[in-house]
Amino acid sequence: MHYWQIRKYPPLEKGKKPRKKIRTWTSIVDIGNFYYGSLFTEEEYLEIEDKYVEAVNSYLKFLGIDRLELMFLGSDQKTFIEHSQKYPKCYTEEIIEFYYELHGDAFVAGDCIEHAVRLSLREDVSCQMRKERLLFVNCTYDLYMDIGSNQEDRGVIEKIRQSGLYADLWDHECQTNLWEPPKG
């Protein structure tokens, strides 16, 4: 399986010294703070989050997948309520309904895939999604997303990169893929 790490941060280049860290936003909770001299808004957050959703949708379209199995690992209702009240533009009625309907492993399709990706990126839920051995999606903290697929499409990866996100092929198995049986 090919694993790609998708993120909004530039990669550390091999053989080069690490660059001085620049304070940047890493989560929905950073909305309302100042970065690069400007107030970070819900609209700006959603603009980046939309790129992650489109990355998943591009791979789904390439593979002809319209439904994913979701492994529900947990949620934090207190945090979800705080986020939905503090960032109302980010929490549509549909996303809120989806959150409260999500209690265990399920199959998701259409907008529900998008809702699961968004809630995972916001750290409101912890889940992984897959379609058998065709596709694997995992969102982790600080807006990192792992996509695994048994098929590689350079066109999809290039589209993700052109959106402004970084996409790097891993040279090893994804350690967080809970669907894969342990080797050994």
N, CA, C and O of each residue as an XYZ file, in Angstrom:
736
protein
N       0.850     -1.179      0.000
C       0.000      0.000      0.000
C       0.895      1.242      0.000
O       1.919      1.271      0.682
N       0.508      2.258     -0.761
C       1.211      3.540     -0.801
C       0.587      4.442      0.261
O      -0.637      4.531      0.357
N       1.414      5.107      1.054
C       0.919      6.028      2.078
C       1.443      7.426      1.802
O       2.634      7.640      1.574
N       0.510      8.370      1.830
C       0.857      9.766      1.635
C       0.521     10.537      2.902
O      -0.532     10.325      3.504
N       1.419     11.433      3.306
C       1.101     12.339      4.397
C       0.736     13.679      3.764
O       1.509     14.258      3.001
N      -0.450     14.152      4.099
C      -0.957     15.418      3.576
C      -0.924     16.419      4.727
O      -1.370     16.115      5.834
N      -0.395     17.616      4.464
C      -0.328     18.630      5.514
C      -0.187     20.013      4.900
O       0.100     20.157      3.711
N      -0.393     21.017      5.725
C      -0.271     22.393      5.255
C       1.129     22.954      5.465
O       1.408     24.087      5.072
N       2.007     22.179      6.078
C       3.350     22.625      6.427
C       4.374     22.129      5.413
O       4.251     21.010      4.916
N       5.385     22.943      5.095
C       6.421     22.469      4.175
C       7.266     21.383      4.831
O       7.436     21.374      6.050
N       7.792     20.475      4.025
C       8.612     19.395      4.584
C       9.989     19.901      5.003
O      10.476     20.912      4.498
N      10.595     19.188      5.921
C      11.980     19.440      6.277
C      12.825     18.778      5.195
O      12.735     17.568      4.984
N      13.629     19.559      4.524
C      14.422     19.024      3.422
C      15.622     18.251      3.951
O      16.333     18.714      4.843
N      15.836     17.061      3.385
C      16.950     16.212      3.807
C      18.276     16.917      3.546
O      18.484     17.516      2.490
N      19.165     16.831      4.530
C      20.487     17.408      4.379
C      20.558     18.898      4.635
O      21.645     19.474      4.585
N      19.440     19.538      4.907
C      19.430     20.975      5.169
C      19.147     21.216      6.637
O      18.500     20.409      7.306
N      19.644     22.339      7.123
C      19.393     22.705      8.513
C      17.928     23.101      8.662
O      17.347     23.709      7.763
N      17.337     22.752      9.805
C      15.948     23.174     10.028
C      15.842     24.698      9.990
O      16.687     25.414     10.527
N      14.803     25.161      9.353
C      14.555     26.592      9.300
C      14.035     27.074     10.646
O      13.493     26.300     11.436
N      14.209     28.354     10.886
C      13.664     28.939     12.108
C      12.149     28.754     12.074
O      11.494     29.032     11.070
N      11.616     28.283     13.185
C      10.167     28.052     13.236
C       9.425     29.379     13.225
O       9.783     30.328     13.924
N       8.395     29.411     12.418
C       7.528     30.577     12.343
C       6.229     30.204     13.028
O       5.655     29.152     12.745
N       5.768     31.042     13.911
C       4.524     30.761     14.619
C       3.386     30.718     13.601
O       3.165     31.676     12.861
N       2.681     29.614     13.573
C       1.576     29.438     12.636
C       0.424     28.745     13.339
O       0.594     28.167     14.413
N      -0.722     28.807     12.742
C      -1.879     28.133     13.342
C      -1.834     26.656     12.991
O      -1.348     26.264     11.929
N      -2.352     25.844     13.908
C      -2.301     24.395     13.722
C      -3.633     23.712     13.985
O      -3.743     22.497     13.822
N      -4.644     24.470     14.387
C      -5.894     23.841     14.803
C      -7.034     24.849     14.746
O      -6.816     26.058     14.666
N      -8.237     24.331     14.790
C      -9.421     25.187     14.823
C      -9.396     26.116     16.034
O      -9.944     27.216     15.973
N      -8.769     25.691     17.132
C      -8.743     26.526     18.341
C      -7.888     27.771     18.166
O      -7.904     28.651     19.027
N      -7.143     27.864     17.072
C      -6.325     29.042     16.814
C      -7.105     30.174     16.152
O      -6.578     31.273     15.980
N      -8.353     29.911     15.780
C      -9.196     30.972     15.217
C      -9.325     32.074     16.266
O      -9.564     31.807     17.444
N      -9.163     33.308     15.816
C      -9.245     34.455     16.720
C      -7.887     34.946     17.191
O      -7.797     36.006     17.811
N      -6.824     34.192     16.907
C      -5.462     34.618     17.242
C      -4.858     35.350     16.049
O      -5.385     35.296     14.938
N      -3.749     36.031     16.296
C      -3.069     36.763     15.238
C      -1.878     35.956     14.716
O      -1.070     35.443     15.490
N      -1.789     35.857     13.390
C      -0.680     35.197     12.711
C      -0.275     36.067     11.536
O      -1.120     36.532     10.772
N       1.015     36.282     11.400
C       1.541     37.104     10.305
C       0.902     38.495     10.303
O       0.714     39.101      9.248
N       0.571     38.994     11.501
C       0.014     40.332     11.637
C      -1.467     40.449     11.351
O      -1.999     41.559     11.344
N      -2.155     39.334     11.113
C      -3.586     39.368     10.798
C      -4.358     38.432     11.718
O      -3.835     37.427     12.199
N      -5.606     38.791     11.945
C      -6.504     37.960     12.737
C      -6.895     36.734     11.921
O      -7.365     36.866     10.791
N      -6.705     35.549     12.481
C      -7.055     34.299     11.808
C      -8.548     34.058     11.992
O      -9.037     34.011     13.120
N      -9.273     33.905     10.886
C     -10.739     33.834     10.912
C     -11.265     32.428     10.616
O     -10.536     31.555     10.144
N     -12.541     32.241     10.906
C     -13.203     30.978     10.580
C     -13.162     30.723      9.075
O     -12.971     29.589      8.636
N     -13.342     31.773      8.297
C     -13.324     31.621      6.842
C     -11.962     31.117      6.357
O     -11.888     30.250      5.485
N     -10.895     31.663      6.926
C      -9.553     31.218      6.529
C      -9.315     29.767      6.942
O      -8.705     28.997      6.199
N      -9.793     29.399      8.121
C      -9.662     28.010      8.564
C     -10.389     27.088      7.586
O      -9.832     26.086      7.136
N     -11.636     27.434      7.261
C     -12.438     26.591      6.367
C     -11.819     26.491      4.973
O     -11.933     25.456      4.315
N     -11.169     27.556      4.526
C     -10.513     27.530      3.211
C      -9.452     26.428      3.160
O      -9.350     25.711      2.165
N      -8.671     26.293      4.217
C      -7.650     25.240      4.265
C      -8.303     23.880      4.474
O      -7.932     22.908      3.815
N      -9.274     23.800      5.385
C      -9.944     22.527      5.647
C     -10.614     21.992      4.383
O     -10.622     20.784      4.145
N     -11.170     22.885      3.578
C     -11.789     22.476      2.310
C     -10.786     21.748      1.412
O     -11.161     20.830      0.683
N      -9.522     22.149      1.462
C      -8.491     21.510      0.639
C      -8.257     20.063      1.073
O      -8.018     19.191      0.237
N      -8.325     19.814      2.368
C      -8.184     18.439      2.866
C      -9.369     17.587      2.412
O      -9.196     16.451      1.972
N     -10.560     18.142      2.522
C     -11.759     17.419      2.082
C     -11.654     17.111      0.593
O     -11.978     16.004      0.163
N     -11.204     18.080     -0.189
C     -11.056     17.866     -1.632
C      -9.993     16.811     -1.928
O     -10.126     16.057     -2.892
N      -8.938     16.746     -1.113
C      -7.912     15.710     -1.296
C      -8.528     14.323     -1.156
O      -8.262     13.437     -1.969
N      -9.346     14.134     -0.130
C     -10.011     12.841      0.060
C     -10.973     12.577     -1.088
O     -10.994     11.480     -1.645
N     -11.774     13.583     -1.445
C     -12.742     13.409     -2.535
C     -12.057     13.072     -3.857
O     -12.587     12.288     -4.645
N     -10.888     13.654     -4.107
C     -10.151     13.360     -5.344
C      -9.728     11.900     -5.391
O      -9.831     11.254     -6.434
N      -9.257     11.381     -4.271
C      -8.864      9.969     -4.246
C     -10.082      9.064     -4.362
O     -10.028      8.035     -5.036
N     -11.181      9.438     -3.711
C     -12.413      8.648     -3.830
C     -12.854      8.573     -5.287
O     -13.214      7.504     -5.781
N     -12.825      9.708     -5.967
C     -13.243      9.757     -7.373
C     -12.311      8.910     -8.239
O     -12.772      8.150     -9.090
N     -11.008      9.039     -8.025
C     -10.032      8.261     -8.792
C     -10.282      6.763     -8.643
O     -10.198      6.019     -9.620
N     -10.589      6.321     -7.430
C     -10.783      4.898     -7.165
C     -12.214      4.428     -7.412
O     -12.496      3.232     -7.336
N     -13.126      5.369     -7.711
C     -14.521      4.998     -7.939
C     -15.228      4.553     -6.667
O     -16.092      3.676     -6.704
N     -14.863      5.157     -5.545
C     -15.433      4.788     -4.243
C     -16.480      5.819     -3.839
O     -16.248      7.024     -3.943
N     -17.637      5.339     -3.375
C     -18.669      6.264     -2.906
C     -19.068      6.017     -1.451
O     -19.957      6.680     -0.918
N     -18.399      5.054     -0.819
C     -18.763      4.700      0.555
C     -17.522      4.167      1.278
O     -16.738      3.408      0.709
N     -17.357      4.579      2.543
C     -16.223      4.127      3.341
C     -16.697      3.510      4.650
O     -17.723      3.899      5.208
N     -15.940      2.561      5.112
C     -16.165      2.001      6.442
C     -15.436      2.903      7.442
O     -14.275      3.259      7.238
N     -16.118      3.261      8.505
C     -15.557      4.155      9.505
C     -15.344      3.384     10.806
O     -16.272      2.774     11.337
N     -14.116      3.419     11.310
C     -13.804      2.832     12.610
C     -13.811      3.981     13.613
O     -12.903      4.813     13.619
N     -14.831      4.025     14.455
C     -14.992      5.096     15.437
C     -14.151      4.772     16.661
O     -14.318      3.718     17.274
N     -13.247      5.680     17.017
C     -12.345      5.445     18.143
C     -12.710      6.264     19.372
O     -12.266      5.955     20.478
N     -13.514      7.304     19.188
C     -13.926      8.095     20.339
C     -14.203      9.540     19.981
O     -13.940      9.990     18.866
N     -14.739     10.252     20.955
C     -15.034     11.670     20.775
C     -14.984     12.357     22.131
O     -14.981     11.711     23.179
N     -14.945     13.676     22.082
C     -14.934     14.487     23.293
C     -16.090     15.470     23.180
O     -15.953     16.530     22.569
N     -17.225     15.119     23.770
C     -18.432     15.923     23.610
C     -18.260     17.329     24.177
O     -18.774     18.290     23.605
N     -17.553     17.460     25.281
C     -17.346     18.785     25.881
C     -16.606     19.700     24.902
O     -16.994     20.850     24.695
N     -15.542     19.173     24.309
C     -14.780     19.954     23.333
C     -15.630     20.274     22.115
O     -15.595     21.396     21.609
N     -16.394     19.295     21.640
C     -17.258     19.513     20.482
C     -18.250     20.644     20.752
O     -18.427     21.522     19.908
N     -18.887     20.631     21.901
C     -19.866     21.675     22.240
C     -19.181     23.038     22.303
O     -19.705     24.024     21.785
N     -18.015     23.092     22.936
C     -17.270     24.356     23.004
C     -16.924     24.864     21.607
O     -17.115     26.042     21.304
N     -16.414     23.972     20.760
C     -16.048     24.365     19.392
C     -17.266     24.845     18.612
O     -17.216     25.882     17.950
N     -18.358     24.093     18.689
C     -19.535     24.448     17.883
C     -20.136     25.780     18.325
O     -20.730     26.487     17.511
N     -19.990     26.128     19.591
C     -20.493     27.417     20.064
C     -19.528     28.555     19.734
O     -19.955     29.658     19.396
N     -18.244     28.287     19.832
C     -17.232     29.322     19.612
C     -16.991     29.608     18.128
O     -16.642     30.730     17.761
N     -17.179     28.584     17.265
C     -16.901     28.719     15.830
C     -18.134     28.322     15.016
O     -18.093     27.328     14.291
N     -19.223     29.075     15.122
C     -20.491     28.653     14.498
C     -20.439     28.526     12.977
O     -21.194     27.734     12.413
N     -19.582     29.270     12.301
C     -19.503     29.160     10.840
C     -18.920     27.814     10.410
O     -19.135     27.370      9.282
N     -18.193     27.180     11.303
C     -17.559     25.897     10.995
C     -18.469     24.711     11.290
O     -18.191     23.592     10.859
N     -19.548     24.948     12.019
C     -20.404     23.845     12.460
C     -21.817     24.016     11.918
O     -22.676     24.629     12.552
N     -22.035     23.465     10.742
C     -23.364     23.504     10.146
C     -24.281     22.556     10.911
O     -23.826     21.701     11.671
N     -25.556     22.724     10.697
C     -26.539     21.836     11.317
C     -26.277     20.380     10.921
O     -26.429     19.473     11.739
N     -25.883     20.163      9.664
C     -25.620     18.802      9.184
C     -24.434     18.159      9.908
O     -24.482     16.978     10.252
N     -23.374     18.932     10.137
C     -22.207     18.394     10.843
C     -22.566     18.074     12.290
O     -22.147     17.048     12.825
N     -23.339     18.949     12.919
C     -23.757     18.716     14.306
C     -24.613     17.458     14.392
O     -24.416     16.635     15.286
N     -25.558     17.305     13.473
C     -26.398     16.097     13.457
C     -25.548     14.847     13.253
O     -25.754     13.838     13.928
N     -24.602     14.909     12.332
C     -23.730     13.765     12.072
C     -22.947     13.392     13.327
O     -22.821     12.213     13.658
N     -22.425     14.389     14.018
C     -21.659     14.130     15.238
C     -22.485     13.326     16.241
O     -22.003     12.346     16.809
N     -23.719     13.743     16.449
C     -24.549     13.075     17.456
C     -25.066     11.710     16.997
O     -25.472     10.894     17.825
N     -25.056     11.458     15.702
C     -25.461     10.144     15.189
C     -24.299      9.148     15.179
O     -24.513      7.942     15.052
N     -23.085      9.646     15.310
C     -21.895      8.807     15.227
C     -21.559      8.241     16.604
O     -21.075      8.953     17.484
N     -21.825      6.947     16.773
C     -21.577      6.322     18.077
C     -20.691      5.098     17.987
O     -20.150      4.663     19.004
N     -20.531      4.548     16.846
C     -19.728      3.338     16.705
C     -19.311      3.171     15.266
O     -19.506      4.064     14.441
N     -18.743      2.038     14.972
C     -18.322      1.765     13.605
C     -19.526      1.852     12.677
O     -20.634      1.459     13.041
N     -19.295      2.371     11.474
C     -20.404      2.600     10.546
C     -19.871      2.638      9.119
O     -18.662      2.629      8.888
N     -20.794      2.680      8.177
C     -20.459      2.960      6.788
C     -20.953      4.366      6.499
O     -22.073      4.723      6.863
N     -20.115      5.169      5.842
C     -20.479      6.547      5.541
C     -20.337      6.783      4.044
O     -19.485      6.191      3.380
N     -21.187      7.658      3.531
C     -21.175      7.987      2.108
C     -21.469      9.471      1.943
O     -21.949     10.129      2.867
N     -21.175      9.986      0.761
C     -21.519     11.355      0.415
C     -21.002     12.374      1.411
O     -19.833     12.355      1.797
N     -21.903     13.274      1.823
C     -21.529     14.340      2.743
C     -21.029     13.815      4.081
O     -20.264     14.497      4.762
N     -21.444     12.623      4.465
C     -21.005     12.064      5.754
C     -19.503     11.789      5.758
O     -18.870     11.867      6.811
N     -18.925     11.470      4.608
C     -17.471     11.311      4.524
C     -16.820     12.658      4.803
O     -15.868     12.748      5.578
N     -17.340     13.702      4.168
C     -16.820     15.054      4.400
C     -16.942     15.438      5.869
O     -15.996     15.971      6.449
N     -18.096     15.173      6.476
C     -18.296     15.514      7.889
C     -17.286     14.780      8.770
O     -16.729     15.367      9.698
N     -17.050     13.504      8.483
C     -16.096     12.722      9.281
C     -14.682     13.291      9.146
O     -13.953     13.375     10.135
N     -14.292     13.680      7.938
C     -12.971     14.276      7.732
C     -12.864     15.577      8.514
O     -11.876     15.801      9.215
N     -13.868     16.431      8.402
C     -13.837     17.722      9.103
C     -13.773     17.533     10.619
O     -12.954     18.165     11.287
N     -14.622     16.679     11.159
C     -14.630     16.461     12.609
C     -13.317     15.851     13.086
O     -12.873     16.131     14.199
N     -12.696     15.024     12.257
C     -11.400     14.439     12.618
C     -10.299     15.489     12.601
O      -9.473     15.537     13.513
N     -10.280     16.331     11.571
C      -9.279     17.396     11.508
C      -9.406     18.352     12.688
O      -8.409     18.889     13.169
N     -10.625     18.560     13.146
C     -10.877     19.462     14.279
C     -10.650     18.783     15.622
O     -10.768     19.413     16.673
N     -10.324     17.491     15.582
C     -10.087     16.682     16.774
C     -11.336     16.542     17.644
O     -11.239     16.325     18.852
N     -12.512     16.669     17.018
C     -13.777     16.435     17.720
C     -14.066     14.949     17.821
O     -14.685     14.496     18.784
N     -13.618     14.193     16.831
C     -13.749     12.734     16.861
C     -12.409     12.128     16.455
O     -11.589     12.754     15.783
N     -12.228     10.918     16.877
C     -11.077     10.139     16.444
C     -11.630      8.946     15.680
O     -12.371      8.132     16.231
N     -11.263      8.849     14.408
C     -11.757      7.746     13.587
C     -10.806      7.514     12.426
O      -9.992      8.372     12.083
N     -10.923      6.354     11.840
C     -10.223      6.041     10.607
C     -11.249      5.513      9.623
O     -12.232      4.879     10.006
N     -11.005      5.785      8.350
C     -11.925      5.331      7.309
C     -11.163      4.505      6.286
O      -9.971      4.709      6.058
N     -11.883      3.564      5.672
C     -11.255      2.749      4.639
C     -12.306      2.179      3.698
O     -13.502      2.165      3.988
N     -11.814      1.716      2.571
C     -12.578      0.896      1.642
C     -11.718     -0.329      1.390
O     -10.800     -0.316      0.570
N     -12.044     -1.389      2.123
C     -11.295     -2.643      2.027
C      -9.804     -2.338      1.976
O      -9.304     -1.612      2.836
N      -9.082     -2.866      1.001
C      -7.650     -2.563      0.895
C      -7.371     -1.521     -0.193
O      -6.229     -1.339     -0.614
N      -8.432     -0.842     -0.641
C      -8.260      0.165     -1.686
C      -7.817      1.516     -1.143
O      -6.999      2.198     -1.761
N      -8.356      1.907      0.018
C      -8.121      3.264      0.519
C      -8.184      3.290      2.037
O      -8.973      2.572      2.651
N      -7.346      4.122      2.630
C      -7.273      4.326      4.071
C      -7.127      5.823      4.307
O      -6.321      6.468      3.636
N      -7.885      6.395      5.243
C      -7.791      7.816      5.585
C      -7.720      7.944      7.098
O      -8.526      7.359      7.823
N      -6.743      8.718      7.567
C      -6.583      8.956      8.996
C      -6.172     10.409      9.199
O      -5.191     10.860      8.608
N      -6.902     11.139     10.020
C      -6.548     12.513     10.358
C      -5.985     12.523     11.769
O      -6.546     11.911     12.678
N      -4.870     13.224     11.945
C      -4.259     13.310     13.259
C      -4.148     14.769     13.674
O      -4.624     15.658     12.969
N      -3.532     15.009     14.795
C      -3.456     16.363     15.332
C      -2.655     17.292     14.423
O      -1.891     16.839     13.571
N      -2.840     18.584     14.615
C      -2.130     19.635     13.883
C      -2.319     19.569     12.371
O      -1.417     19.929     11.614
N      -3.479     19.112     11.934
C      -3.822     19.077     10.513
C      -2.888     18.201      9.677
O      -2.480     18.583      8.580
N      -2.563     17.046     10.198
C      -1.880     16.024      9.417
C      -2.919     14.989      9.015
O      -3.758     14.593      9.824
N      -2.858     14.558      7.770
C      -3.782     13.539      7.285
C      -2.979     12.499      6.506
O      -2.141     12.838      5.670
N      -3.252     11.236      6.794
C      -2.610     10.140      6.081
C      -3.617      9.523      5.125
O      -4.751      9.227      5.503
N      -3.191      9.334      3.884
C      -4.003      8.635      2.895
C      -3.177      7.450      2.407
O      -2.033      7.607      1.980
N      -3.762      6.289      2.477
C      -3.112      5.094      1.960
C      -3.965      4.505      0.861
O      -5.193      4.517      0.946
N      -3.321      3.990     -0.168
C      -4.060      3.369     -1.259
C      -3.196      2.301     -1.912
O      -1.970      2.404     -1.950
N      -3.854      1.286     -2.418
C      -3.106      0.266     -3.152
C      -2.821      0.734     -4.578
O      -2.102      0.069     -5.323
N      -3.388      1.882     -4.955
C      -3.148      2.452     -6.278
C      -2.636      3.876     -6.114
O      -3.150      4.648     -5.305
N      -1.629      4.203     -6.884
C      -1.042      5.529     -6.821
C      -1.443      6.305     -8.069
O      -1.323      5.805     -9.188
N      -1.913      7.511     -7.870
C      -2.261      8.367     -8.999
C      -1.504      9.682     -8.845
O      -1.845     10.512     -8.002
N      -0.491      9.856     -9.655
C       0.317     11.084     -9.592
C      -0.524     12.319     -9.898
O      -0.245     13.403     -9.385
N      -1.552     12.160    -10.732
C      -2.421     13.290    -11.048
C      -3.171     13.789     -9.828
O      -3.289     14.997     -9.625
N      -3.678     12.877     -9.015
C      -4.383     13.261     -7.788
C      -3.409     13.927     -6.825
O      -3.730     14.955     -6.228
N      -2.231     13.351     -6.671
C      -1.234     13.922     -5.762
C      -0.823     15.311     -6.236
O      -0.669     16.224     -5.424
N      -0.645     15.473     -7.533
C      -0.287     16.789     -8.065
C      -1.418     17.790     -7.822
O      -1.156     18.950     -7.505
N      -2.657     17.361     -7.966
C      -3.805     18.234     -7.697
C      -3.811     18.680     -6.232
O      -4.096     19.840     -5.933
N      -3.496     17.755     -5.324
C      -3.417     18.096     -3.898
C      -2.324     19.136     -3.681
O      -2.525     20.109     -2.953
N      -1.177     18.933     -4.305
C      -0.065     19.882     -4.159
C      -0.411     21.242     -4.750
O      -0.059     22.276     -4.181
N      -1.094     21.247     -5.885
C      -1.474     22.515     -6.509
C      -2.471     23.290     -5.659
O      -2.584     24.508     -5.792
N      -3.191     22.597     -4.790
C      -4.142     23.285     -3.907
C      -3.422     24.067     -2.817
O      -4.024     24.911     -2.152
N      -2.123     23.785     -2.632
C      -1.355     24.470     -1.598
C      -0.986     23.578     -0.426
O      -0.285     24.012      0.488
N      -1.451     22.339     -0.443
C      -1.070     21.383      0.596
C       0.186     20.634      0.153
O       0.511     20.595     -1.034
N       0.867     20.057      1.096
C       2.036     19.227      0.811
C       1.615     17.771      0.880
O       0.826     17.388      1.744
N       2.134     16.962     -0.023
C       1.821     15.532     -0.066
C       3.122     14.776     -0.289
O       3.766     14.912     -1.330
N       3.495     13.984      0.695
C       4.748     13.240      0.608
C       4.500     11.759      0.764
O       3.790     11.325      1.672
N       5.098     10.978     -0.139
C       5.010      9.525     -0.079
C       5.903      9.023      1.044
O       7.069      9.406      1.150
N       5.343      8.166      1.874
C       6.135      7.556      2.941
C       6.918      6.396      2.359
O       6.465      5.732      1.427
N       8.093      6.156      2.912
C       8.876      5.011      2.464
C       8.721      3.828      3.418
O       9.531      2.901      3.402
N       7.681      3.864      4.247
C       7.407      2.781      5.194
C       5.897      2.670      5.426
O       5.131      3.548      5.028
N       5.492      1.600      6.063
C       4.072      1.402      6.378
C       3.600      2.473      7.354
O       4.380      2.959      8.173
N       2.355      2.832      7.268
C       1.753      3.800      8.182
C       1.497      3.104      9.519
O       0.688      2.179      9.598
N       2.177      3.546     10.552
C       2.072      2.902     11.862
C       0.712      3.115     12.514
O       0.331      2.351     13.400
N      -0.019      4.129     12.096
C      -1.317      4.414     12.716
C      -2.475      3.727     12.013
O      -3.624      3.898     12.419
N      -2.202      2.950     10.964
C      -3.267      2.258     10.243
C      -3.756      1.079     11.083
O      -3.126      0.022     11.108
N      -4.867      1.266     11.760
C      -5.406      0.233     12.642
C      -6.044     -0.918     11.878
O      -6.362     -1.948     12.473
N      -6.235     -0.764     10.580
C      -6.858     -1.807      9.774
C      -5.859     -2.893      9.394
O      -6.245     -4.029      9.119
N      -4.582     -2.546      9.379
C      -3.560     -3.494      8.952
C      -3.219     -4.450     10.088
O      -3.028     -4.008     11.221
N      -3.140     -5.740      9.814
C      -2.725     -6.681     10.864
C      -1.253     -6.467     11.203
O      -0.461     -6.131     10.323
N      -0.877     -6.658     12.469
C       0.532     -6.492     12.844
C       1.418     -7.470     12.083
O       1.044     -8.618     11.845
N       2.589     -6.996     11.709
C       3.533     -7.861     10.991
C       4.468     -8.510     11.999
O       4.821     -7.916     13.018
N       4.860     -9.737     11.693
C       5.843    -10.343     12.575
C       5.570    -11.716     12.965
O       6.347    -12.313     13.711
